[in-house]
Amino acid sequence: MSKRHLLLLAVVLVLMALPADTWAQGCSMCKAVAQTEAGGNVYGGNQSVGAGLNKGILFMIAIPYILLFLFFRKRISSFIKEFRSAQG
């Protein structure tokens, strides 16, 4: 193994050794809404908060893909046309 691979492996191992709270970071607004819900039990009680958070997450995931499609639609369509006309 080269030094570069060993360094990458060491960095990955150090990152994996960090506590779970380090990786469980979310946006502060979502965390505040989930913690201040009446009853405080988001997963067992009132599911409207969880549904709202899930919709927000899906919205944040979908928007970049939609924008990329709008920006690169000509390249995508030309690739599809070229792929369809390819022989082989």
C-alpha positions in Angstrom: 0.0 0.0 0.0 1.2 3.5 -0.8 1.5 6.2 1.8 -1.6 7.9 0.2 -3.7 4.8 0.7 -2.5 4.5 4.3 -3.3 8.1 5.0 -6.8 7.7 3.5 -7.4 4.6 5.6 -6.2 6.4 8.8 -8.5 9.4 8.1 -11.5 7.0 7.5 -10.8 5.1 10.7 -10.5 8.3 12.8 -13.8 9.6 11.3 -15.5 6.3 12.1 -14.2 6.4 15.7 -16.0 9.8 16.3 -19.2 9.5 18.5 -22.6 9.1 16.9 -23.6 12.6 18.0 -21.1 14.1 15.7 -22.7 12.5 12.7 -26.3 13.0 13.9 -26.2 16.7 13.1 -29.3 18.1 11.3 -30.5 21.6 10.6 -31.2 23.4 13.8 -34.7 24.3 12.8 -35.7 20.7 12.2 -34.1 19.7 15.4 -35.9 22.4 17.3 -39.3 21.6 15.8 -38.9 17.9 16.6 -37.8 18.5 20.2 -40.5 21.1 21.1 -43.5 19.1 19.7 -46.3 18.7 22.3 -45.6 15.5 24.2 -42.0 15.4 22.9 -42.5 12.0 21.3 -42.1 12.6 17.5 -41.9 8.9 16.5 -44.5 7.4 18.8 -47.1 10.1 19.2 -48.1 12.8 16.8 -46.8 11.9 13.3 -47.6 15.2 11.6 -44.3 16.6 12.7 -42.4 13.6 11.3 -44.4 13.8 8.0 -43.6 17.5 7.7 -39.9 16.9 8.3 -39.9 14.1 5.8 -41.5 16.2 3.1 -39.0 19.0 3.8 -36.1 16.6 3.4 -37.5 15.2 0.1 -38.0 18.8 -1.1 -34.4 19.6 -0.3 -33.2 16.5 -2.1 -35.3 17.0 -5.2 -34.5 20.6 -6.0 -30.8 20.2 -6.9 -31.7 17.3 -9.3 -34.4 19.4 -11.0 -32.1 22.3 -11.4 -29.4 20.1 -12.8 -31.9 18.7 -15.3 -33.0 22.2 -16.3 -29.4 23.4 -16.8 -28.2 20.3 -18.7 -31.4 19.2 -20.6 -29.9 19.8 -24.0 -26.8 17.7 -23.2 -29.1 15.0 -21.7 -31.4 14.9 -24.7 -28.4 14.8 -27.2 -26.9 11.9 -25.2 -30.2 10.0 -25.3 -30.5 10.6 -29.1 -26.9 9.5 -29.6 -27.4 6.4 -27.5 -30.6 5.4 -29.4 -28.9 5.8 -32.8 -25.8 3.9 -31.7 -25.3 0.5 -33.4 -24.0 -2.4 -31.5 
